[in-house]
Amino acid sequence: MRKIGEPSHGRPSDLLLFAQSTDLEATITARLCGVEIEVRGASPRGLSQWLWDFDARPIAEVPAVRLENASMTVRTKCSRNGTERWRDAGQCGTHWSDRLRRSKAIQDGRISRSAAIMRAVARLGAERFPVYGRNVYESSRIDAFLDASLVFARDGQIYLLALSNGEMSSDLYSRMKGSFAAYLSGIEQALAPQRGFLVGDNVTLADVCFVSELCLFHNERARSSALKTAGFSLLLDNEFAKSFPRSAAHFRRLLGHPAFVPDVAGYLEKIERNDGRVN
């Protein structure tokens, strides 16, 4: 796996990934399966310094003639924060990631949404490592976990966005509390009595997705003071390991897995560094 500008050592990429933030699911799966992916992307604050077409790269690396060609690129303002961005003319009127999500993108060989990208990476490396299961029965069980993780992820995104914007309500908090408990109760049951992995006897997409979603939910901790001000407490609190012991132990164990460490260690450390600053 490499980022833009890094040497390929003679091996072409199996997949080119455009991401506004770290795609934990895809990159972890790529390491497990030995799939070579090239990641192009930037942090939210750096998005305005990139030209977002299908050869996305920092503006500083784009030839001047390309930027000056009005038929190729336009400068627009992002409606969310007012910052200016260079974008391909074909993307006028819509955010670049929204364009990627259109159904016709699949016909052009492009895949959107992290779960679909993760599955694509798994299929590319299926002969090297059966991360999508060793047979149709394991694959079906994995799909069930991915469906449950998708529901949790959707609820989590709504919850974290509301928390970030200072729009938390008792109804929203209650729904997220129920979703959190339901998801982790399912994980607890799947790991009982002493299973090492959610499906089968080795790490699969079910485990990858579980770790990724729980890592993302750690962003709640960076807004703990906002929760407290609103009269609520952290869902992912210090009692997590007592309430969901198998889930907590499985999470900690996978954080030390060689395929997980390069992404999740830095991601969680960044949240911890930002914790006090945001609060």
C-alpha positions as CSV (number, residue, x, y, z in Angstrom):
1,M,0.0,0.0,0.0
2,R,1.3,3.4,-0.9
3,K,0.4,7.0,-1.0
4,I,0.7,9.3,-4.1
5,G,4.3,9.9,-5.0
6,E,5.6,6.8,-3.2
7,P,7.6,4.3,-5.3
8,S,5.8,1.3,-6.7
9,H,8.8,-1.0,-6.8
10,G,7.7,-2.3,-10.1
11,R,4.3,-3.5,-8.9
12,P,1.2,-1.7,-10.2
13,S,-1.7,-0.9,-7.9
14,D,-4.6,-3.3,-7.8
15,L,-6.9,-0.5,-6.7
16,L,-6.8,3.3,-6.6
17,L,-8.5,4.7,-3.5
18,F,-9.8,8.3,-3.2
19,A,-10.5,9.2,0.5
20,Q,-11.2,12.3,2.5
21,S,-10.1,10.5,5.6
22,T,-8.5,7.2,6.6
23,D,-10.4,4.3,5.2
24,L,-9.6,1.8,7.9
25,E,-11.6,-1.0,6.4
26,A,-10.0,-1.0,3.0
27,T,-6.4,-0.5,4.1
28,I,-6.5,-3.1,6.8
29,T,-8.1,-5.6,4.4
30,A,-5.4,-4.8,1.8
31,R,-2.6,-5.7,4.3
32,L,-4.3,-9.0,5.2
33,C,-4.7,-10.0,1.6
34,G,-1.5,-8.6,0.1
35,V,-3.4,-6.3,-2.2
36,E,-1.6,-3.2,-3.5
37,I,-3.7,-0.1,-3.2
38,E,-2.7,3.5,-3.8
39,V,-4.4,6.0,-1.5
40,R,-5.0,9.6,-2.6
41,G,-6.6,11.9,-0.2
42,A,-6.3,14.6,2.4
43,S,-7.6,15.6,5.8
44,P,-10.7,17.8,5.8
45,R,-8.6,20.9,6.3
46,G,-6.4,20.0,3.3
47,L,-9.2,19.3,0.8
48,S,-9.1,22.8,-0.6
49,Q,-5.5,22.3,-1.7
50,W,-6.2,19.4,-4.0
51,L,-7.6,19.2,-7.5
52,W,-10.4,16.6,-7.1
53,D,-10.8,14.9,-10.5
54,F,-10.0,11.3,-11.3
55,D,-6.3,11.9,-11.2
56,A,-6.6,13.6,-7.8
57,R,-3.5,15.3,-6.5
58,P,-2.3,18.4,-4.6
59,I,-2.7,21.6,-6.6
60,A,1.0,22.2,-6.2
61,E,1.7,19.1,-8.3
62,V,-0.7,20.0,-11.1
63,P,0.8,21.7,-14.2
64,A,-0.2,25.3,-14.5
65,V,-1.7,24.9,-17.9
66,R,-4.1,22.4,-16.5
67,L,-5.3,24.8,-13.9
68,E,-5.6,27.7,-16.3
69,N,-7.7,25.7,-18.8
70,A,-11.2,26.9,-17.9
71,S,-12.8,24.0,-19.8
72,M,-11.1,21.5,-17.5
73,T,-11.2,23.0,-14.0
74,V,-13.2,25.5,-12.1
75,R,-12.8,27.1,-8.7
76,T,-15.8,26.7,-6.4
77,K,-16.8,27.3,-2.8
78,C,-17.7,24.5,-0.5
79,S,-21.2,25.2,0.9
80,R,-20.3,23.7,4.3
81,N,-17.4,25.9,5.3
82,G,-16.9,28.5,2.5
83,T,-13.5,27.3,1.5
84,E,-12.5,27.3,-2.1
85,R,-11.6,24.1,-4.0
86,W,-10.4,23.3,-7.4
87,R,-12.6,20.7,-9.0
88,D,-13.1,19.0,-12.4
89,A,-15.6,20.9,-14.6
90,G,-17.7,17.8,-14.8
91,Q,-18.3,18.0,-11.1
92,C,-19.7,21.5,-11.0
93,G,-22.7,21.9,-8.8
94,T,-22.0,18.8,-6.6
95,H,-19.3,17.7,-4.2
96,W,-16.8,15.3,-5.7
97,S,-17.6,12.4,-3.3
98,D,-21.3,12.7,-4.1
99,R,-20.5,12.3,-7.8
100,L,-18.6,9.1,-6.9
101,R,-21.7,7.7,-5.2
102,R,-23.8,7.8,-8.4
103,S,-24.9,4.3,-9.4
104,K,-23.4,4.7,-12.9
105,A,-20.0,4.8,-11.3
106,I,-20.1,1.1,-10.9
107,Q,-20.4,0.7,-14.6
108,D,-17.2,2.8,-15.1
109,G,-15.2,0.6,-12.9
110,R,-15.5,2.9,-9.9
111,I,-16.8,1.7,-6.5
112,S,-18.0,4.0,-3.8
113,R,-18.9,3.5,-0.1
114,S,-16.4,2.0,2.2
115,A,-18.1,-1.4,2.7
116,A,-18.2,-2.0,-1.0
117,I,-14.5,-1.0,-1.4
118,M,-13.6,-3.3,1.5
119,R,-15.3,-6.2,-0.2
120,A,-13.6,-5.4,-3.5
121,V,-10.2,-5.5,-1.8
122,A,-11.1,-8.8,-0.2
123,R,-12.1,-10.3,-3.5
124,L,-8.9,-9.1,-5.2
125,G,-6.8,-10.9,-2.5
126,A,-9.1,-13.9,-2.0
127,E,-6.4,-16.4,-3.2
128,R,-3.8,-15.0,-0.8
129,F,-6.0,-14.8,2.3
130,P,-9.7,-15.8,2.8
131,V,-10.7,-12.7,4.7
132,Y,-14.2,-12.9,3.2
133,G,-14.6,-16.5,4.4
134,R,-13.5,-19.9,3.3
135,N,-16.9,-21.0,1.9
136,V,-20.3,-19.6,1.2
137,Y,-21.5,-20.3,4.7
138,E,-18.8,-18.3,6.3
139,S,-19.2,-15.5,3.7
140,S,-22.9,-15.3,4.5
141,R,-22.2,-15.1,8.2
142,I,-19.7,-12.3,7.5
143,D,-22.3,-10.5,5.5
144,A,-24.7,-10.6,8.5
145,F,-22.0,-8.9,10.6
146,L,-21.4,-6.3,8.0
147,D,-25.1,-5.5,7.8
148,A,-25.2,-5.0,11.5
149,S,-22.1,-2.9,11.4
150,L,-23.6,-0.7,8.7
151,V,-26.6,0.0,10.9
152,F,-24.4,0.9,13.8
153,A,-22.2,3.1,11.6
154,R,-25.2,5.0,10.3
155,D,-26.5,5.7,13.7
156,G,-23.0,6.6,14.9
157,Q,-22.4,9.1,12.1
158,I,-25.7,10.9,12.9
159,Y,-24.8,10.9,16.6
160,L,-21.3,12.1,16.2
161,L,-22.3,14.8,13.8
162,A,-24.9,16.1,16.1
163,L,-22.5,16.1,19.0
164,S,-19.9,18.0,16.9
165,N,-22.5,20.6,16.0
166,G,-23.8,21.0,19.5
167,E,-27.2,19.6,18.4
168,M,-27.5,16.6,20.8
169,S,-31.0,15.8,22.0
170,S,-32.4,13.3,24.5
171,D,-34.1,11.4,21.7
172,L,-31.0,11.1,19.6
173,Y,-28.9,10.1,22.6
174,S,-31.4,7.4,23.6
175,R,-31.5,6.0,20.1
176,M,-27.7,5.8,19.9
177,K,-27.5,4.3,23.4
178,G,-29.9,1.5,22.2
179,S,-28.0,1.0,19.0
180,F,-24.6,0.8,20.8
181,A,-25.9,-1.8,23.3
182,A,-27.6,-3.9,20.6
183,Y,-24.5,-4.0,18.4
184,L,-22.1,-4.9,21.1
185,S,-24.5,-7.4,22.7
186,G,-24.4,-9.2,19.3
187,I,-20.6,-9.1,19.3
188,E,-20.6,-10.5,22.8
189,Q,-22.8,-13.4,21.8
190,A,-20.7,-14.2,18.7
191,L,-17.5,-14.4,20.8
192,A,-19.1,-16.6,23.5
193,P,-17.9,-18.6,25.2
194,Q,-14.2,-18.1,24.2
195,R,-14.1,-17.7,20.4
196,G,-11.0,-16.0,19.0
197,F,-12.8,-14.4,16.0
198,L,-16.3,-13.4,15.0
199,V,-16.4,-15.9,12.1
200,G,-14.3,-19.0,11.7
201,D,-10.9,-19.5,13.2
202,N,-9.1,-16.5,11.7
203,V,-9.6,-12.8,11.1
204,T,-12.3,-11.9,8.6
205,L,-14.1,-8.8,7.3
206,A,-16.4,-9.1,10.3
207,D,-13.5,-8.4,12.6
208,V,-12.1,-5.7,10.4
209,C,-15.4,-3.9,10.3
210,F,-15.9,-4.2,14.0
211,V,-12.6,-2.7,14.9
212,S,-13.0,0.1,12.3
213,E,-16.4,1.1,13.6
214,L,-15.3,1.1,17.2
215,C,-12.3,3.2,16.3
216,L,-14.5,5.7,14.6
217,F,-16.8,5.8,17.6
218,H,-13.9,6.8,19.8
219,N,-14.4,10.3,18.3
220,E,-17.1,10.5,21.0
221,R,-14.4,10.9,23.6
222,A,-13.1,14.1,22.0
223,R,-16.6,15.6,22.7
224,S,-17.0,14.4,26.2
225,S,-17.4,18.0,27.6
226,A,-20.2,18.7,25.1
227,L,-22.0,15.6,26.2
228,K,-21.6,16.6,29.9
229,T,-22.9,20.1,29.2
230,A,-26.0,18.6,27.5
231,G,-26.5,16.4,30.6
232,F,-25.3,13.1,29.1
233,S,-22.4,10.7,29.6
234,L,-20.1,8.9,27.3
235,L,-21.4,5.6,25.8
236,L,-17.8,4.4,25.2
237,D,-16.8,5.1,28.8
238,N,-14.3,3.5,31.2
239,E,-16.9,0.9,32.1
240,F,-17.0,-0.4,28.5
241,A,-14.7,-3.4,29.3
242,K,-16.9,-4.4,32.2
243,S,-20.2,-4.0,30.3
244,F,-18.9,-5.8,27.2
245,P,-15.8,-7.8,28.3
246,R,-15.5,-10.1,25.2
247,S,-15.9,-7.1,22.8
248,A,-13.3,-5.1,24.7
249,A,-10.8,-7.9,24.8
250,H,-11.3,-8.7,21.1
251,F,-10.8,-5.0,20.2
252,R,-7.6,-4.8,22.2
253,R,-6.3,-8.0,20.8
254,L,-6.9,-6.9,17.2
255,L,-5.3,-3.4,17.8
256,G,-2.1,-5.3,18.2
257,H,-2.5,-7.3,14.9
258,P,0.2,-6.4,12.3
259,A,-2.4,-5.6,9.7
260,F,-4.3,-3.2,12.0
261,V,-1.5,-1.4,13.8
262,P,-0.3,1.0,11.0
263,D,-3.8,2.6,10.8
264,V,-5.5,2.2,14.1
265,A,-2.6,3.1,16.4
266,G,-2.1,6.5,14.9
267,Y,-5.8,7.1,14.5
268,L,-6.6,6.5,18.2
269,E,-3.5,8.4,19.3
270,K,-4.7,11.4,17.3
271,I,-8.1,11.3,19.0
272,E,-6.4,11.2,22.4
273,R,-4.2,14.2,21.5
274,N,-7.2,16.1,20.3
275,D,-9.3,15.2,23.4
276,G,-8.2,17.9,25.7
277,R,-7.9,20.5,23.0
278,V,-11.5,19.9,21.7
279,N,-13.0,19.7,25.2
